[in-house]
């Protein structure tokens, strides 16, 4: 039986570069966006290790304050609101809609799994014009454990009515691929600019620079 394809959302499908003007305005340097996202993920991982669940959006704003504090800056409330609003309305990467449609037309079952809340995820995917391509959308918030903890992947398999071995996670983050594969999923890595795999983690059988590059590989393997 072909696996259910489960897609991460931020960076994998949606382009965070839309946030760059905000970081240029606040910090005078748009590259701070990368520092912020790295802090965001680090802080999220701390909540998993210490078993202290915090909604993903709150972690993101706290990470923003941390990055700003290192530079002696206090981020205004209106700037935080602007970043949160843009996060909910990110554009998809150029090849994403075509790739998802190709997979769906090939008979694949598609779902999305994100650390963002379900409300944010639904808003993001609807605004990006992608929501109708997914059978279901899931949030780690539903199990109060963020990826890469095993619970979100296990929930997704259960809710899709398949075993964990029948799930293939597609993501642009090494930590997400590692979490999924160590839970029993197959992995597909989208190596967006700057994204590399962790050599200490299991290696996925499908790797490509974007969704276009991995789509035909997925179809061939899963058929």
Backbone as a printed PyTorch tensor [residue, N CA C, xyz], in Angstrom:
tensor([[[ 0.8450, -1.2010,  0.0000],
         [ 0.0000,  0.0000,  0.0000],
         [ 0.8790,  1.2500,  0.0000]],

        [[ 0.5550,  2.1870, -0.8640],
         [ 1.3120,  3.4410, -0.9070],
         [ 1.1630,  4.1890,  0.4110]],

        [[ 2.2020,  4.8640,  0.7750],
         [ 2.1880,  5.6090,  2.0200],
         [ 1.3510,  6.8840,  1.9030]],

        [[ 0.8920,  7.3580,  3.0510],
         [ 0.3140,  8.6960,  3.1400],
         [ 1.4700,  9.6950,  3.1470]],

        [[ 1.3910, 10.7180,  2.3330],
         [ 2.4140, 11.7520,  2.2940],
         [ 2.0210, 12.8670,  3.2450]],

        [[ 2.8750, 13.1270,  4.2210],
         [ 2.6000, 14.1360,  5.2360],
         [ 3.6260, 15.2520,  5.0990]],

        [[ 3.1550, 16.4630,  4.9040],
         [ 4.0280, 17.5930,  4.6100],
         [ 4.1430, 18.5430,  5.7970]],

        [[ 5.3850, 18.8710,  6.1290],
         [ 5.6290, 20.0210,  6.9960],
         [ 5.1830, 21.2690,  6.2300]],

        [[ 4.9630, 22.3630,  6.9320],
         [ 4.3940, 23.5560,  6.2870],
         [ 5.4150, 24.6810,  6.1250]],

        [[ 5.9000, 25.2470,  7.2320],
         [ 6.7830, 26.4180,  7.1470],
         [ 8.1480, 26.0450,  6.5760]],

        [[ 8.5900, 26.7460,  5.5980],
         [ 9.8170, 26.5330,  4.8220],
         [ 9.6840, 25.3830,  3.8390]],

        [[ 9.0570, 24.2830,  4.2360],
         [ 8.8780, 23.1690,  3.3070],
         [ 7.9440, 23.5700,  2.1710]],

        [[ 6.7670, 24.1000,  2.5200],
         [ 5.7930, 24.5360,  1.5250],
         [ 5.7430, 26.0500,  1.3570]],

        [[ 5.8700, 26.7660,  2.4630],
         [ 5.6920, 28.2210,  2.4520],
         [ 7.0350, 28.9350,  2.6080]],

        [[ 7.1470, 30.0810,  1.9650],
         [ 8.4190, 30.8000,  1.8640],
         [ 8.5360, 31.8660,  2.9550]],

        [[ 9.4570, 31.6510,  3.8930],
         [ 9.6500, 32.5910,  4.9950],
         [10.3200, 33.8980,  4.5630]],

        [[10.8040, 33.9660,  3.3270],
         [11.4430, 35.2100,  2.8790],
         [10.4760, 36.3930,  2.8970]],

        [[ 9.1790, 36.1010,  2.9320],
         [ 8.1950, 37.1770,  3.0230],
         [ 8.3330, 37.9630,  4.3190]],

        [[ 9.0140, 37.3860,  5.3140],
         [ 9.2420, 38.0670,  6.5910],
         [10.4180, 39.0320,  6.5420]],

        [[11.2500, 38.9300,  5.5240],
         [12.4900, 39.7050,  5.4860],
         [12.3010, 41.2150,  5.6270]],

        [[11.2950, 41.8210,  4.9980],
         [11.1220, 43.2700,  5.1860],
         [10.9120, 43.6760,  6.6460]],

        [[10.2640, 42.8220,  7.4200],
         [10.0610, 43.1340,  8.8430],
         [11.3990, 43.1360,  9.5870]],

        [[12.2360, 42.1720,  9.2960],
         [13.5340, 42.1020,  9.9770],
         [14.4600, 43.2250,  9.5060]],

        [[14.3260, 43.6150,  8.2670],
         [15.0800, 44.7720,  7.7710],
         [14.6660, 46.0310,  8.5150]],

        [[13.3680, 46.1970,  8.7510],
         [12.8520, 47.3820,  9.4330],
         [13.2420, 47.3770, 10.9170]],

        [[13.1230, 46.2330, 11.5690],
         [13.3540, 46.1690, 13.0160],
         [14.8390, 46.1700, 13.3540]],

        [[15.6100, 45.3770, 12.5990],
         [17.0220, 45.1600, 12.9400],
         [17.9890, 45.8370, 11.9760]],

        [[17.4570, 46.3380, 10.8610],
         [18.3410, 46.8960,  9.8460],
         [19.1180, 45.8310,  9.1140]],

        [[18.6640, 44.5730,  9.2070],
         [19.3970, 43.4570,  8.6150],
         [18.4270, 42.2890,  8.4240]],

        [[18.0870, 42.0090,  7.1940],
         [17.1050, 40.9530,  6.9340],
         [17.6350, 39.5560,  7.2430]],

        [[18.9660, 39.4070,  7.3180],
         [19.5200, 38.0800,  7.6190],
         [19.2440, 37.6600,  9.0570]],

        [[18.8100, 38.5910,  9.8990],
         [18.4510, 38.2490, 11.2830],
         [17.2750, 37.2680, 11.3050]],

        [[16.5080, 37.2520, 10.2320],
         [15.3940, 36.3070, 10.1650],
         [15.8770, 34.8650, 10.3520]],

        [[17.0300, 34.5290,  9.7710],
         [17.5830, 33.1930,  9.9340],
         [18.0060, 32.9170, 11.3650]],

        [[18.5980, 33.9280, 12.0190],
         [18.9980, 33.7750, 13.4210],
         [17.7720, 33.5710, 14.2980]],

        [[16.7400, 34.3290, 13.9990],
         [15.4880, 34.1930, 14.7530],
         [14.8930, 32.8040, 14.5890]],

        [[14.8380, 32.2900, 13.3610],
         [14.2120, 30.9870, 13.1550],
         [15.0130, 29.8850, 13.8460]],

        [[16.3390, 30.0110, 13.8270],
         [17.1700, 29.0230, 14.5300],
         [16.9040, 29.0490, 16.0340]],

        [[16.7630, 30.2600, 16.5970],
         [16.4440, 30.3840, 18.0180],
         [15.0490, 29.8300, 18.2980]],

        [[14.1330, 30.0730, 17.3840],
         [12.7650, 29.5790, 17.4630],
         [12.7750, 28.0560, 17.6270]],

        [[13.5100, 27.3760, 16.7530],
         [13.5570, 25.9150, 16.8060],
         [14.2770, 25.4390, 18.0590]],

        [[15.3680, 26.1020, 18.4250],
         [16.0880, 25.7230, 19.6450],
         [15.1700, 25.8190, 20.8580]],

        [[14.4370, 26.9060, 20.9610],
         [13.5240, 27.0870, 22.1000],
         [12.4080, 26.0500, 22.0840]],

        [[11.9370, 25.7080, 20.8950],
         [10.9010, 24.6770, 20.7850],
         [11.4340, 23.3340, 21.2620]],

        [[12.6740, 23.0220, 20.8970],
         [13.2720, 21.7570, 21.3230],
         [13.4240, 21.7000, 22.8430]],

        [[13.7130, 22.8420, 23.4610],
         [13.8260, 22.8870, 24.9210],
         [12.4920, 22.5150, 25.5690]],

        [[11.3830, 22.9740, 25.0000],
         [10.0750, 22.6360, 25.5760],
         [ 9.8070, 21.1390, 25.4920]],

        [[10.3120, 20.5060, 24.4340],
         [10.1190, 19.0600, 24.2910],
         [10.9500, 18.3080, 25.3350]],

        [[12.2240, 18.6740, 25.4270],
         [13.1360, 17.9710, 26.3320],
         [12.7200, 18.1420, 27.7860]],

        [[12.2340, 19.3380, 28.1230],
         [11.8580, 19.6140, 29.5150],
         [10.3900, 19.3210, 29.7930]],

        [[ 9.6670, 18.8380, 28.7600],
         [ 8.2500, 18.4910, 28.9060],
         [ 7.4500, 19.6700, 29.4480]],

        [[ 7.6490, 20.8180, 28.8110],
         [ 6.9410, 22.0400, 29.2180],
         [ 6.3010, 22.6530, 27.9800]],

        [[ 5.1650, 22.0870, 27.5670],
         [ 4.5530, 22.5080, 26.3060],
         [ 4.1780, 23.9850, 26.3150]],

        [[ 4.5210, 24.6530, 25.2190],
         [ 4.1390, 26.0430, 24.9810],
         [ 3.7110, 26.1480, 23.5290]],

        [[ 2.6060, 26.8210, 23.2230],
         [ 2.1880, 26.9550, 21.8230],
         [ 3.3070, 27.5420, 20.9590]],

        [[ 3.3990, 27.0440, 19.7450],
         [ 4.4960, 27.3710, 18.8460],
         [ 4.6010, 28.8800, 18.5960]],

        [[ 3.4730, 29.5470, 18.4450],
         [ 3.4990, 30.9920, 18.1930],
         [ 4.1020, 31.7740, 19.3530]],

        [[ 3.8050, 31.3550, 20.5670],
         [ 4.3830, 32.0150, 21.7410],
         [ 5.8940, 31.8150, 21.7910]],

        [[ 6.3320, 30.6250, 21.4090],
         [ 7.7660, 30.3650, 21.3620],
         [ 8.4290, 31.2850, 20.3460]],

        [[ 7.7770, 31.4820, 19.2100],
         [ 8.3370, 32.3450, 18.1750],
         [ 8.5230, 33.7780, 18.6320]],

        [[ 7.5490, 34.3060, 19.3580],
         [ 7.6650, 35.6820, 19.8380],
         [ 8.7270, 35.7920, 20.9380]],

        [[ 8.8300, 34.7680, 21.7910],
         [ 9.8760, 34.7690, 22.8190],
         [11.2570, 34.6990, 22.1760]],

        [[11.3740, 33.8900, 21.1080],
         [12.6470, 33.8040, 20.3860],
         [13.0090, 35.1430, 19.7590]],

        [[12.0030, 35.8590, 19.2780],
         [12.2430, 37.1870, 18.7140],
         [12.7870, 38.1300, 19.7740]],

        [[12.2220, 38.0800, 20.9720],
         [12.7140, 38.9150, 22.0730],
         [14.1520, 38.5440, 22.4380]],

        [[14.4820, 37.2690, 22.3950],
         [15.8400, 36.8360, 22.7220],
         [16.8540, 37.3730, 21.7100]],

        [[16.5140, 37.2440, 20.4240],
         [17.4110, 37.7430, 19.3780],
         [17.5660, 39.2580, 19.4920]],

        [[16.4700, 39.9440, 19.7920],
         [16.5140, 41.3980, 19.9310],
         [17.3500, 41.8000, 21.1400]],

        [[17.2140, 41.0670, 22.2510],
         [17.9530, 41.4080, 23.4680],
         [19.4570, 41.3200, 23.2430]],

        [[19.8760, 40.3650, 22.4230],
         [21.3110, 40.2370, 22.1250],
         [21.8380, 41.4660, 21.3930]],

        [[20.9390, 42.1950, 20.7610],
         [21.3300, 43.3790, 19.9930],
         [20.9110, 44.6770, 20.6740]],

        [[20.4210, 44.5480, 21.9080],
         [20.0220, 45.7360, 22.6480],
         [18.7890, 46.4010, 22.1070]],

        [[17.8910, 45.6160, 21.5250],
         [16.6730, 46.1400, 20.9020],
         [15.4570, 45.5850, 21.6280]],

        [[14.4360, 46.4060, 21.7570],
         [13.1380, 45.9540, 22.2560],
         [12.1620, 45.9860, 21.0840]],

        [[11.5730, 44.8470, 20.7810],
         [10.6560, 44.7610, 19.6400],
         [ 9.2930, 45.3020, 20.0510]],

        [[ 8.7870, 46.2360, 19.2820],
         [ 7.4890, 46.8430, 19.5730],
         [ 6.3620, 45.8380, 19.3670]],

        [[ 5.2770, 46.0390, 20.1150],
         [ 4.1130, 45.1650, 20.0020],
         [ 3.5790, 45.1370, 18.5830]],

        [[ 3.5480, 46.3030, 17.9360],
         [ 3.0100, 46.3490, 16.5720],
         [ 3.8950, 45.5990, 15.5790]],

        [[ 5.2080, 45.5580, 15.8570],
         [ 6.1010, 44.7910, 14.9930],
         [ 5.8730, 43.2890, 15.1710]],

        [[ 5.6520, 42.8750, 16.4050],
         [ 5.3360, 41.4640, 16.6430],
         [ 4.0300, 41.0850, 15.9440]],

        [[ 3.0620, 41.9680, 16.0060],
         [ 1.7790, 41.6980, 15.3550],
         [ 1.9420, 41.6030, 13.8430]],

        [[ 2.7940, 42.4460, 13.2880],
         [ 3.0310, 42.4140, 11.8380],
         [ 3.6940, 41.1120, 11.4180]],

        [[ 4.6550, 40.6560, 12.2210],
         [ 5.3210, 39.3860, 11.9140],
         [ 4.3310, 38.2310, 12.0150]],

        [[ 3.5160, 38.2230, 13.0570],
         [ 2.5260, 37.1560, 13.2260],
         [ 1.5280, 37.1540, 12.0760]],

        [[ 1.1140, 38.3270, 11.6420],
         [ 0.1670, 38.4320, 10.5260],
         [ 0.7810, 37.9040,  9.2400]],

        [[ 2.0430, 38.2570,  8.9990],
         [ 2.7160, 37.7830,  7.7880],
         [ 2.9310, 36.2800,  7.8360]],

        [[ 3.2500, 35.7560,  9.0130],
         [ 3.4100, 34.3060,  9.1560],
         [ 2.1420, 33.5480,  8.7680]],

        [[ 1.0080, 34.1500,  9.0090],
         [-0.2680, 33.5140,  8.6720],
         [-0.6130, 33.6460,  7.1930]],

        [[ 0.1580, 34.4760,  6.4700],
         [-0.1620, 34.7430,  5.0620],
         [ 1.0790, 34.6280,  4.1760]],

        [[ 1.8870, 33.6090,  4.4410],
         [ 3.0970, 33.3830,  3.6590],
         [ 2.7520, 32.8410,  2.2720]],

        [[ 3.5030, 33.2120,  1.2650],
         [ 3.2900, 32.6350, -0.0670],
         [ 3.9280, 31.2520, -0.1570]],

        [[ 3.4180, 30.4000, -1.0370],
         [ 4.0720, 29.1070, -1.2410],
         [ 5.3270, 29.2760, -2.0860]],

        [[ 6.2720, 28.3630, -1.9420],
         [ 7.3950, 28.3170, -2.8750],
         [ 6.8430, 28.0800, -4.2830]],

        [[ 7.5670, 28.5510, -5.2700],
         [ 7.0470, 28.6200, -6.6370],
         [ 6.5560, 27.2870, -7.1860]],

        [[ 7.2400, 26.1990, -6.8310],
         [ 6.9280, 24.9050, -7.4370],
         [ 5.9460, 24.0620, -6.6330]],

        [[ 5.5240, 24.5790, -5.4670],
         [ 4.7890, 23.7480, -4.5120],
         [ 3.4120, 23.3320, -5.0120]],

        [[ 2.6240, 24.2690, -5.4960],
         [ 1.2580, 23.9240, -5.8800],
         [ 1.2510, 22.9020, -7.0050]],

        [[ 2.1100, 23.0850, -7.9930],
         [ 2.1920, 22.1380, -9.1080],
         [ 2.6130, 20.7560, -8.6160]],

        [[ 3.5900, 20.7210, -7.6970],
         [ 4.0630, 19.4390, -7.1780],
         [ 2.9980, 18.7070, -6.3900]],

        [[ 2.2980, 19.4150, -5.5270],
         [ 1.2300, 18.7930, -4.7460],
         [ 0.1200, 18.2720, -5.6480]],

        [[-0.2310, 19.0660, -6.6510],
         [-1.2840, 18.6440, -7.5820],
         [-0.8570, 17.3980, -8.3390]],

        [[ 0.4010, 17.3430, -8.7370],
         [ 0.9190, 16.1640, -9.4520],
         [ 0.8270, 14.9190, -8.5720]],

        [[ 1.1660, 15.0620, -7.3050],
         [ 1.0850, 13.9310, -6.3770],
         [-0.3610, 13.5020, -6.1530]],

        [[-1.2330, 14.4670, -6.0120],
         [-2.6460, 14.1390, -5.8060],
         [-3.2290, 13.4740, -7.0390]],

        [[-2.8780, 13.9810, -8.2190],
         [-3.3700, 13.3890, -9.4680],
         [-2.8640, 11.9620, -9.6490]],

        [[-1.7030, 11.6620, -9.0350],
         [-1.1360, 10.3140, -9.1130],
         [-1.7850,  9.3620, -8.1130]],

        [[-2.7710,  9.8600, -7.3580],
         [-3.5150,  9.0140, -6.4370],
         [-2.9720,  8.9770, -5.0210]],

        [[-2.0240,  9.8810, -4.7170],
         [-1.4530,  9.9160, -3.3760],
         [-2.4100, 10.5980, -2.3890]],

        [[-2.3850, 10.1280, -1.1600],
         [-3.1150, 10.7930, -0.0790],
         [-2.1870, 11.8140,  0.5680]],

        [[-2.6330, 13.0580,  0.6800],
         [-1.7940, 14.1280,  1.2010],
         [-2.3750, 14.6740,  2.5000]],

        [[-1.5020, 14.9060,  3.4730],
         [-1.8800, 15.5670,  4.7230],
         [-0.7700, 16.5460,  5.0850]],

        [[-1.0790, 17.4920,  5.9360],
         [-0.0950, 18.4500,  6.4360],
         [ 0.0100, 18.2960,  7.9450]],

        [[ 1.2360, 18.4290,  8.4540],
         [ 1.4860, 18.3500,  9.8980],
         [ 2.4480, 19.4600, 10.2770]],

        [[ 2.0170, 20.3340, 11.1770],
         [ 2.8100, 21.4960, 11.5400],
         [ 2.8560, 21.6760, 13.0460]],

        [[ 3.8660, 22.3920, 13.5190],
         [ 3.9300, 22.7510, 14.9360],
         [ 3.0340, 23.9440, 15.2520]],

        [[ 2.6490, 24.7030, 14.2430],
         [ 1.7330, 25.8220, 14.4620],
         [ 0.3760, 25.2930, 14.9100]],

        [[-0.4310, 26.1560, 15.5060],
         [-1.7630, 25.7270, 15.8960],
         [-2.5910, 25.4080, 14.6520]],

        [[-3.6470, 24.6480, 14.8390],
         [-4.4930, 24.2550, 13.7220],
         [-5.1110, 25.4760, 13.0450]],

        [[-5.5080, 26.4630, 13.8300],
         [-6.1030, 27.6730, 13.2520],
         [-5.1120, 28.3780, 12.3420]],

        [[-3.8660, 28.5200, 12.8000],
         [-2.8380, 29.1680, 11.9810],
         [-2.5760, 28.3450, 10.7190]],

        [[-2.4670, 27.0300, 10.8700],
         [-2.1900, 26.1680,  9.7240],
         [-3.2880, 26.2630,  8.6700]],

        [[-4.5390, 26.2370,  9.1140],
         [-5.6490, 26.3380,  8.1710],
         [-5.6200, 27.6880,  7.4470]],

        [[-5.3210, 28.7470,  8.1920],
         [-5.2360, 30.0750,  7.5820],
         [-4.0990, 30.1310,  6.5720]],

        [[-2.9330, 29.6060,  6.9540],
         [-1.7740, 29.6190,  6.0700],
         [-2.0550, 28.8930,  4.7610]],

        [[-2.5460, 27.6680,  4.8640],
         [-2.7370, 26.8560,  3.6780],
         [-3.8690, 27.3800,  2.8000]],

        [[-4.9020, 27.9260,  3.4170],
         [-5.9950, 28.5180,  2.6470],
         [-5.5080, 29.7450,  1.8900]],

        [[-4.7720, 30.6250,  2.5770],
         [-4.2670, 31.8310,  1.9260],
         [-3.3090, 31.4860,  0.7910]],

        [[-2.5100, 30.4380,  0.9740],
         [-1.5360, 30.0300, -0.0430],
         [-2.1820, 29.2850, -1.2110]],

        [[-3.4910, 29.0190, -1.1170],
         [-4.1840, 28.3230, -2.1880],
         [-3.8870, 26.8370, -2.2380]],

        [[-3.5140, 26.2560, -1.0780],
         [-3.1000, 24.8520, -1.0310],
         [-4.0590, 23.9580, -0.2480]],

        [[-4.9640, 24.5470,  0.5120],
         [-5.7480, 23.7480,  1.4620],
         [-6.5250, 22.6280,  0.7970]],

        [[-7.0970, 22.8740, -0.3700],
         [-7.9290, 21.8690, -1.0220],
         [-7.1370, 20.6640, -1.5170]],

        [[-5.8180, 20.7780, -1.5230],
         [-4.9860, 19.6710, -1.9750],
         [-4.7340, 18.6440, -0.8620]],

        [[-5.0850, 19.0020,  0.3690],
         [-4.8180, 18.1320,  1.5090],
         [-6.0950, 17.4780,  2.0200]],

        [[-5.9950, 16.1840,  2.2680],
         [-7.1180, 15.4520,  2.8470],
         [-7.3990, 15.9390,  4.2680]],

        [[-6.3170, 16.1210,  5.0570],
         [-6.4600, 16.6220,  6.4180],
         [-5.2490, 17.4710,  6.7800]],

        [[-5.4430, 18.3550,  7.7530],
         [-4.3600, 19.1770,  8.3100],
         [-4.2870, 18.8870,  9.8010]],

        [[-3.0770, 18.6490, 10.3020],
         [-2.8780, 18.3140, 11.7060],
         [-1.9030, 19.2920, 12.3490]],

        [[-2.0890, 19.4890, 13.6450],
         [-1.1990, 20.3480, 14.4260],
         [-0.6660, 19.5880, 15.6260]],

        [[ 0.6250, 19.7670, 15.8890],
         [ 1.2130, 19.1770, 17.0920],
         [ 0.5410, 19.6940, 18.3570]],

        [[-0.0830, 20.8490, 18.2650],
         [-0.8140, 21.4230, 19.3910],
         [-1.9110, 20.4750, 19.8840]],

        [[-2.3970, 19.6310, 18.9900],
         [-3.4800, 18.7120, 19.3610],
         [-3.0270, 17.6590, 20.3640]],

        [[-1.7270, 17.3670, 20.3950],
         [-1.2130, 16.3950, 21.3780],
         [-0.2890, 17.0580, 22.4030]],

        [[-0.1660, 18.3880, 22.3080],
         [ 0.6510, 19.1660, 23.2540],
         [ 2.0990, 18.6760, 23.3160]],

        [[ 2.6040, 18.2390, 22.1920],
         [ 4.0090, 17.8570, 22.0490],
         [ 4.4430, 18.2620, 20.6460]],

        [[ 5.4800, 19.0550, 20.5610],
         [ 5.9230, 19.5530, 19.2690],
         [ 6.7960, 18.5310, 18.5420]],

        [[ 6.7500, 18.5700, 17.2220],
         [ 7.7590, 17.8380, 16.4490],
         [ 9.1340, 18.3750, 16.8260]],

        [[10.1560, 17.5110, 16.9220],
         [10.2400, 16.1270, 16.4640],
         [ 9.9370, 15.0620, 17.5070]],

        [[ 9.2010, 15.3850, 18.5760],
         [ 8.7310, 14.3390, 19.4900],
         [ 7.8610, 13.3540, 18.7070]],

        [[ 7.7730, 12.1130, 19.1260],
         [ 7.0540, 11.1030, 18.3300],
         [ 5.5450, 11.2860, 18.2700]],

        [[ 4.9600, 11.9300, 19.2820],
         [ 3.4970, 11.9690, 19.3730],
         [ 2.7930, 12.5990, 18.1590]],

        [[ 3.2910, 13.7160, 17.5970],
         [ 2.5840, 14.2850, 16.4410],
         [ 2.5520, 13.3490, 15.2310]],

        [[ 3.6540, 12.6520, 14.9770],
         [ 3.6800, 11.7130, 13.8480],
         [ 2.7400, 10.5400, 14.1050]],

        [[ 2.7490, 10.0460, 15.3390],
         [ 1.8700,  8.9260, 15.6920],
         [ 0.4110,  9.3290, 15.5760]],

        [[ 0.0780, 10.5460, 16.0320],
         [-1.2920, 11.0450, 15.9080],
         [-1.7180, 11.0920, 14.4460]],

        [[-0.8240, 11.5850, 13.5930],
         [-1.1480, 11.7290, 12.1760],
         [-1.4400, 10.3830, 11.5430]],

        [[-0.6080,  9.3880, 11.8240],
         [-0.8410,  8.0440, 11.2900],
         [-2.1910,  7.5030, 11.7620]],

        [[-2.4570,  7.6430, 13.0590],
         [-3.7060,  7.1310, 13.6170],
         [-4.9150,  7.8080, 12.9850]],

        [[-4.8590,  9.1220, 12.8590],
         [-5.9920,  9.8740, 12.3140],
         [-6.1870,  9.6190, 10.8180]],

        [[-5.1100,  9.2720, 10.1220],
         [-5.2160,  8.9390,  8.6950],
         [-5.5620,  7.4650,  8.4850]],

        [[-5.6200,  6.7130,  9.5730],
         [-6.0350,  5.3140,  9.4960],
         [-4.9960,  4.3790,  8.9220]],

        [[-3.7090,  4.6990,  9.1490],
         [-2.6230,  3.8520,  8.6480],
         [-1.6230,  3.6060,  9.7670]],

        [[-0.7410,  2.6350,  9.5520],
         [ 0.3360,  2.4020, 10.5040],
         [ 1.3990,  3.4850, 10.3260]],

        [[ 2.2430,  3.6650, 11.3260],
         [ 3.2960,  4.6710, 11.2390],
         [ 4.2480,  4.3550, 10.0880]],

        [[ 4.4000,  3.0850,  9.7440],
         [ 5.2820,  2.6770,  8.6460],
         [ 4.7170,  3.0680,  7.2850]],

        [[ 3.4390,  3.4360,  7.2540],
         [ 2.8110,  3.8470,  6.0020],
         [ 2.7580,  5.3710,  5.8580]],

        [[ 3.5120,  6.0760,  6.6870],
         [ 3.6060,  7.5380,  6.6030],
         [ 4.9560,  7.9230,  6.0190]],

        [[ 4.9480,  8.8200,  5.0700],
         [ 6.1770,  9.4220,  4.5420],
         [ 6.1300, 10.9090,  4.8450]],

        [[ 7.0610, 11.3890,  5.6720],
         [ 7.1330, 12.8110,  5.9730],
         [ 7.9900, 13.5090,  4.9240]],

        [[ 7.4810, 14.6250,  4.4180],
         [ 8.2180, 15.4660,  3.4710],
         [ 8.5120, 16.7790,  4.1830]],

        [[ 9.7920, 17.1040,  4.3440],
         [10.1570, 18.2890,  5.1250],
         [11.4920, 18.8480,  4.6720]],

        [[11.6950, 20.1250,  4.9920],
         [12.9440, 20.8190,  4.6680],
         [13.8220, 20.9950,  5.8970]],

        [[13.5140, 20.2560,  6.9780],
         [14.2480, 20.3970,  8.2340],
         [14.8260, 19.0510,  8.6590]],

        [[16.1300, 19.0350,  8.9310],
         [16.7780, 17.7910,  9.3470],
         [16.1580, 17.2510, 10.6340]],

        [[15.8180, 18.1270, 11.5740],
         [15.2670, 17.6700, 12.8510],
         [13.8970, 17.0140, 12.6660]],

        [[13.1190, 17.5010, 11.6950],
         [11.7960, 16.9400, 11.4280],
         [11.9360, 15.5620, 10.7800]],

        [[12.8310, 15.4550,  9.8070],
         [13.0940, 14.1720,  9.1590],
         [13.5840, 13.1560, 10.1990]],

        [[14.5040, 13.5740, 11.0690],
         [15.0370, 12.6700, 12.0940],
         [13.9340, 12.1780, 13.0210]],

        [[13.0960, 13.1110, 13.4810],
         [12.0160, 12.7310, 14.3840],
         [11.0480, 11.7540, 13.7510]],

        [[10.6830, 12.0300, 12.5020],
         [ 9.7320, 11.1680, 11.8060],
         [10.3130,  9.7810, 11.5660]],

        [[11.5570,  9.7330, 11.0690],
         [12.1480,  8.4410, 10.7340],
         [12.4010,  7.5980, 11.9780]],

        [[12.7770,  8.2390, 13.0730],
         [13.0030,  7.4760, 14.3020],
         [11.6960,  7.0230, 14.9390]],

        [[10.5800,  7.5970, 14.4860],
         [ 9.2760,  7.1410, 14.9510],
         [ 8.7440,  6.0150, 14.0770]],

        [[ 9.3580,  5.8220, 12.9030],
         [ 8.9530,  4.7300, 12.0230],
         [ 8.5110,  5.1540, 10.6420]],

        [[ 8.4520,  6.4620, 10.3790],
         [ 8.0500,  6.9620,  9.0620],
         [ 9.1850,  6.8260,  8.0580]],

        [[ 8.8380,  6.8690,  6.7750],
         [ 9.8290,  7.1180,  5.7320],
         [10.0390,  8.6230,  5.6600]],

        [[11.1320,  9.0400,  5.0180],
         [11.4300, 10.4700,  4.9500],
         [11.7610, 10.9280,  3.5440]],

        [[11.3540, 12.1500,  3.2380],
         [11.7500, 12.8340,  2.0040],
         [12.2490, 14.2120,  2.3930]],

        [[13.4820, 14.5050,  2.0310],
         [14.1110, 15.7700,  2.4270],
         [14.1570, 16.7280,  1.2550]],

        [[13.5980, 17.9130,  1.4690],
         [13.6970, 18.9930,  0.4830],
         [14.8170, 19.9150,  0.9410]],

        [[15.9050, 19.9010,  0.2050],
         [17.1090, 20.6440,  0.6010],
         [17.0270, 22.0740,  0.0910]],

        [[16.1500, 22.8370,  0.7080],
         [16.0570, 24.2570,  0.3550],
         [17.3790, 24.9430,  0.7110]],

        [[17.6620, 26.1180,  0.1270],
         [18.9570, 26.7710,  0.3510],
         [19.3360, 26.8400,  1.8350]],

        [[20.5120, 26.3240,  2.1540],
         [21.0040, 26.3320,  3.5300],
         [20.5880, 25.1320,  4.3490]],

        [[19.6790, 24.3140,  3.8330],
         [19.1940, 23.1470,  4.5800],
         [20.0460, 21.9300,  4.2630]],

        [[20.5470, 21.2650,  5.2990],
         [21.3490, 20.0500,  5.1330],
         [20.8670, 19.0060,  6.1280]],

        [[21.1450, 17.7520,  5.8230],
         [20.7740, 16.6600,  6.7090],
         [21.7740, 16.5100,  7.8440]],

        [[21.3150, 15.9340,  8.9450],
         [22.1600, 15.6460, 10.0970],
         [22.8470, 14.3030,  9.8770]],

        [[24.1910, 14.2500,  9.8070],
         [24.8720, 12.9840,  9.5560],
         [24.7170, 11.9690, 10.6840]],

        [[24.2390, 12.4010, 11.8540],
         [24.0340, 11.4830, 12.9720],
         [22.6460, 10.8560, 12.9600]],

        [[21.8060, 11.2700, 12.0130],
         [20.4310, 10.7790, 11.9540],
         [20.2270,  9.8720, 10.7520]],

        [[19.1430,  9.0900, 10.7460],
         [18.8560,  8.2290,  9.5940],
         [18.7280,  9.0660,  8.3150]],

        [[19.1870,  8.5260,  7.2070],
         [19.1330,  9.2460,  5.9360],
         [17.8920,  8.8470,  5.1530]],

        [[17.1070,  9.8100,  4.6830],
         [15.9140,  9.4800,  3.8970],
         [16.2770,  8.9150,  2.5330]],

        [[15.3510,  8.1590,  1.9510],
         [15.6250,  7.5400,  0.6580],
         [15.3520,  8.4740, -0.5160]],

        [[14.6900,  9.5990, -0.2500],
         [14.4060, 10.5660, -1.3170],
         [14.8890, 11.9440, -0.8710]],

        [[15.7100, 12.5710, -1.7110],
         [16.2650, 13.8970, -1.4330],
         [16.2270, 14.7060, -2.7220]],

        [[15.8390, 15.9700, -2.6320],
         [15.8530, 16.8450, -3.7980],
         [15.8990, 18.2940, -3.3760]],

        [[16.2210, 19.1700, -4.3070],
         [16.3790, 20.5880, -4.0000],
         [15.0460, 21.2940, -3.7810]],

        [[13.9780, 20.7680, -4.3620],
         [12.6530, 21.3690, -4.1780],
         [11.5990, 20.2890, -4.3950]],

        [[10.3430, 20.6720, -4.2840],
         [ 9.2830, 19.6700, -4.3970],
         [ 9.2200, 19.0930, -5.8030]],

        [[ 9.5620, 19.9080, -6.7840],
         [ 9.5660, 19.4020, -8.1640],
         [10.5380, 18.2290, -8.3140]],

        [[11.7040, 18.3460, -7.6920],
         [12.7230, 17.3000, -7.8140],
         [12.3460, 16.0050, -7.1050]],

        [[11.5620, 16.1000, -6.0490],
         [11.2330, 14.8760, -5.3040],
         [ 9.9180, 14.2360, -5.7400]],

        [[ 9.0810, 14.9790, -6.4630],
         [ 7.7440, 14.4750, -6.7900],
         [ 7.7930, 13.1790, -7.5870]],

        [[ 8.5540, 13.1510, -8.6740],
         [ 8.5980, 11.9420, -9.4890],
         [ 9.2520, 10.7800, -8.7320]],

        [[10.2400, 11.1050, -7.8830],
         [10.8550, 10.0500, -7.0730],
         [ 9.8260,  9.4240, -6.1290]],

        [[ 9.0090, 10.2860, -5.5080],
         [ 7.9710,  9.7790, -4.5990],
         [ 7.0040,  8.8810, -5.3340]],

        [[ 6.5440,  9.3220, -6.4890],
         [ 5.5770,  8.5300, -7.2570],
         [ 6.1660,  7.1840, -7.6350]],

        [[ 7.4060,  7.1820, -8.0820],
         [ 8.0470,  5.9410, -8.4830],
         [ 8.2060,  4.9860, -7.3000]],

        [[ 8.6520,  5.5130, -6.1560],
         [ 8.8790,  4.6680, -4.9810],
         [ 7.5540,  4.1580, -4.4140]],

        [[ 6.5750,  5.0350, -4.2950],
         [ 5.3350,  4.6570, -3.6210],
         [ 4.3990,  3.8240, -4.4870]],

        [[ 4.5790,  3.8690, -5.7880],
         [ 3.7790,  3.0170, -6.6500],
         [ 4.3330,  1.5990, -6.6690]]])
